[in-house]
Amino acid sequence: MSDRNGIPKNVTIESAREWVRPRVSQHRFNHVEGVAEVAGELADKAGCDKFMAELAGWLHDACKETKDKQLVVEAKEFGIKLLPVEEANGHLLHGPVAAKTVERDLGITNQLVLHAISEHTLGAVDMTIMSQVLFLADCLEASRDDSFTAPIWTALGYEVHHQKSKKRKFVGPLDLDAAILVACDLSLAYLLEDKKTIHPKTVDVRNWYLNKIKTRNR
């Protein structure tokens, strides 16, 4: 039995879904629903709490459509220490601000759930399994382009055929670390190609998982 301390009894998947619904557009709601579904699937394979993974999935983008400047304001109000790159690119804060908002509005204090929500965009070094599951679920949600998702599914341990129609088969073994490294590499390539700002944490996370895989393969 997993530890669900810090999740109020009145917080259910249904209540989280209805709390999120008015906060986001229908397009974003569809994405959130897909992330929660993938998070549940990966949680089953990874041996972590499926309810908590799906809950984090439903809540992770609660602040995604908040304007950049407002995210900076709210982050400061919550006492989050900001880097210059975050003040200049407020959208990078939607995860940490969502975690604080969820804690305040829903009374969730479970650190596994809150860290997963906070870290779902940039990741973190040495993530918990819950955080890894949500990070990957956000990358693998079905509306993402196949050219991005297929290599991640493959690294994770799946055989993929027409991923958007859910034709994938788990062949194992499950490799969260390898999938995160592939996701980081693909994300960095996209950011470089589009000449977008790269948060230094993205590079740190990529290098940490690269070194972890190199170490285990020695």
C-alpha positions as CSV (number, residue, x, y, z in Angstrom):
1,M,0.0,0.0,0.0
2,S,1.5,3.4,-1.0
3,D,1.5,6.3,1.3
4,R,-1.3,8.7,0.4
5,N,-0.7,11.0,3.4
6,G,-1.2,14.6,2.5
7,I,-4.1,14.0,0.1
8,P,-7.4,15.1,1.7
9,K,-10.1,12.4,1.5
10,N,-12.4,14.8,-0.4
11,V,-9.8,15.0,-3.2
12,T,-10.7,12.4,-5.9
13,I,-9.9,12.1,-9.6
14,E,-13.4,13.3,-10.3
15,S,-13.1,16.4,-8.0
16,A,-9.6,17.2,-9.5
17,R,-11.0,17.0,-13.0
18,E,-13.9,19.3,-12.2
19,W,-11.5,21.8,-10.4
20,V,-9.3,21.9,-13.4
21,R,-12.0,22.2,-16.0
22,P,-12.9,25.9,-15.7
23,R,-9.2,26.9,-15.4
24,V,-8.2,25.7,-18.9
25,S,-9.4,25.7,-22.5
26,Q,-11.0,22.6,-24.0
27,H,-7.8,22.0,-26.0
28,R,-5.7,22.1,-22.8
29,F,-8.3,20.0,-20.9
30,N,-8.0,17.3,-23.6
31,H,-4.2,17.3,-23.2
32,V,-4.5,17.1,-19.4
33,E,-6.9,14.1,-19.7
34,G,-4.4,12.4,-22.0
35,V,-1.5,13.0,-19.7
36,A,-3.5,11.5,-16.7
37,E,-4.2,8.5,-18.8
38,V,-0.6,7.9,-19.8
39,A,0.5,8.6,-16.2
40,G,-1.8,5.8,-15.0
41,E,-0.4,3.4,-17.6
42,L,3.2,4.2,-16.7
43,A,2.6,4.1,-13.0
44,D,1.3,0.5,-13.4
45,K,4.5,-0.5,-15.2
46,A,6.8,1.4,-12.8
47,G,5.2,0.2,-9.6
48,C,4.1,3.5,-8.2
49,D,0.7,4.6,-7.0
50,K,-1.7,4.9,-10.0
51,F,-4.2,7.1,-8.3
52,M,-1.5,9.6,-7.3
53,A,0.1,9.6,-10.7
54,E,-3.3,10.2,-12.4
55,L,-4.1,12.9,-9.8
56,A,-0.8,14.7,-10.6
57,G,-1.7,14.3,-14.3
58,W,-5.0,16.0,-13.9
59,L,-3.5,18.9,-11.9
60,H,-0.2,19.5,-13.6
61,D,-1.3,22.1,-16.1
62,A,-3.7,24.0,-13.9
63,C,-1.7,27.2,-14.4
64,K,-0.5,26.6,-18.0
65,E,-2.8,29.2,-19.5
66,T,-2.0,31.9,-16.9
67,K,-0.1,34.8,-18.6
68,D,3.6,35.0,-18.2
69,K,3.7,38.2,-16.2
70,Q,1.0,36.9,-13.8
71,L,3.0,33.6,-13.3
72,V,6.0,35.7,-12.2
73,V,3.8,37.7,-9.8
74,E,2.2,34.6,-8.3
75,A,5.6,32.8,-8.0
76,K,7.0,35.7,-6.0
77,E,3.8,35.8,-3.9
78,F,4.4,32.1,-3.1
79,G,8.0,32.8,-2.2
80,I,9.5,30.9,-5.1
81,K,13.1,32.1,-5.8
82,L,13.4,33.0,-9.4
83,L,16.3,32.9,-11.8
84,P,16.6,35.7,-14.4
85,V,15.6,33.3,-17.2
86,E,12.4,32.5,-15.3
87,E,11.5,36.2,-14.8
88,A,12.0,36.8,-18.5
89,N,10.1,33.6,-19.5
90,G,7.2,33.3,-17.0
91,H,5.7,30.3,-18.8
92,L,8.5,28.2,-17.3
93,L,6.9,28.7,-13.9
94,H,3.6,27.1,-14.6
95,G,4.6,23.9,-12.9
96,P,5.9,25.3,-9.7
97,V,3.0,27.8,-9.5
98,A,0.5,25.0,-10.1
99,A,2.0,22.9,-7.3
100,K,1.7,25.8,-4.9
101,T,-1.8,26.6,-6.1
102,V,-2.9,23.0,-5.7
103,E,-1.5,23.0,-2.2
104,R,-3.3,26.2,-1.3
105,D,-6.7,25.5,-2.9
106,L,-7.0,21.7,-2.6
107,G,-5.1,21.2,0.6
108,I,-2.7,18.6,-1.0
109,T,0.6,18.4,0.9
110,N,1.8,15.1,-0.4
111,Q,5.3,15.8,-1.6
112,L,5.4,13.1,-4.3
113,V,2.4,14.7,-6.0
114,L,3.5,18.3,-5.5
115,H,7.1,17.6,-6.8
116,A,5.7,15.8,-9.8
117,I,3.5,18.7,-10.7
118,S,6.3,21.2,-10.1
119,E,8.9,19.3,-12.1
120,H,6.8,18.1,-15.0
121,T,8.2,20.6,-17.6
122,L,11.9,21.0,-16.8
123,G,12.4,17.8,-14.8
124,A,14.9,17.6,-12.0
125,V,18.1,15.6,-11.2
126,D,17.3,12.4,-9.3
127,M,13.6,12.6,-9.8
128,T,11.3,10.3,-7.8
129,I,9.6,7.6,-9.9
130,M,6.3,9.6,-9.6
131,S,8.0,12.7,-11.0
132,Q,9.6,10.6,-13.8
133,V,6.2,9.1,-14.7
134,L,4.5,12.5,-15.0
135,F,7.4,14.1,-16.8
136,L,7.2,11.3,-19.4
137,A,3.4,11.3,-19.6
138,D,3.5,14.9,-20.5
139,C,5.9,14.2,-23.3
140,L,3.9,11.1,-24.5
141,E,0.4,12.4,-24.5
142,A,-1.3,11.4,-27.8
143,S,-1.6,14.9,-29.3
144,R,2.2,15.2,-29.5
145,D,3.8,14.5,-32.8
146,D,4.9,10.9,-33.5
147,S,8.4,12.1,-34.4
148,F,8.7,13.2,-30.8
149,T,6.8,10.5,-29.0
150,A,7.9,7.3,-30.8
151,P,11.6,7.5,-29.8
152,I,10.6,8.0,-26.2
153,W,8.1,5.1,-26.2
154,T,10.9,2.9,-27.8
155,A,13.5,3.9,-25.2
156,L,10.9,3.3,-22.5
157,G,10.5,-0.3,-23.6
158,Y,7.6,-0.2,-26.0
159,E,7.2,-1.4,-29.6
160,V,5.3,1.4,-31.3
161,H,3.0,1.2,-34.3
162,H,0.8,4.3,-35.1
163,Q,1.2,5.6,-31.6
164,K,-1.8,8.0,-31.9
165,S,-4.1,5.1,-32.4
166,K,-2.7,3.6,-29.3
167,K,-1.1,0.7,-31.2
168,R,1.8,0.1,-28.9
169,K,3.0,-3.0,-27.1
170,F,5.1,-3.1,-24.0
171,V,8.0,-5.5,-24.6
172,G,10.2,-4.4,-21.7
173,P,12.2,-3.9,-19.7
174,L,10.8,-0.5,-18.5
175,D,13.6,2.1,-18.7
176,L,12.5,5.4,-17.3
177,D,16.0,6.8,-17.3
178,A,16.7,6.1,-21.0
179,A,13.3,7.6,-21.9
180,I,14.0,10.8,-20.0
181,L,17.3,11.1,-21.7
182,V,15.7,10.8,-25.1
183,A,13.0,13.2,-24.2
184,C,15.6,15.8,-23.0
185,D,17.7,15.4,-26.2
186,L,14.6,15.8,-28.4
187,S,13.4,18.8,-26.4
188,L,16.8,20.5,-26.6
189,A,17.0,19.9,-30.3
190,Y,13.6,21.5,-30.8
191,L,14.6,24.5,-28.6
192,L,17.8,25.0,-30.5
193,E,16.2,24.7,-33.9
194,D,13.5,27.3,-33.0
195,K,16.1,29.5,-31.3
196,K,14.1,29.4,-28.0
197,T,15.4,30.1,-24.5
198,I,16.9,27.1,-22.8
199,H,16.6,26.9,-19.0
200,P,19.9,25.7,-17.5
201,K,18.0,23.1,-15.6
202,T,17.1,21.4,-18.8
203,V,20.8,20.9,-19.6
204,D,21.5,19.8,-16.0
205,V,18.8,17.2,-16.1
206,R,19.9,15.8,-19.5
207,N,23.5,15.5,-18.3
208,W,22.5,13.9,-15.0
209,Y,20.5,11.1,-16.7
210,L,23.2,10.7,-19.3
211,N,25.8,10.1,-16.6
212,K,23.5,7.8,-14.7
213,I,23.0,5.6,-17.8
214,K,26.8,5.7,-18.5
215,T,27.5,4.6,-14.9
216,R,25.1,1.8,-14.9
217,N,26.4,0.4,-18.2
218,R,30.0,0.3,-17.1
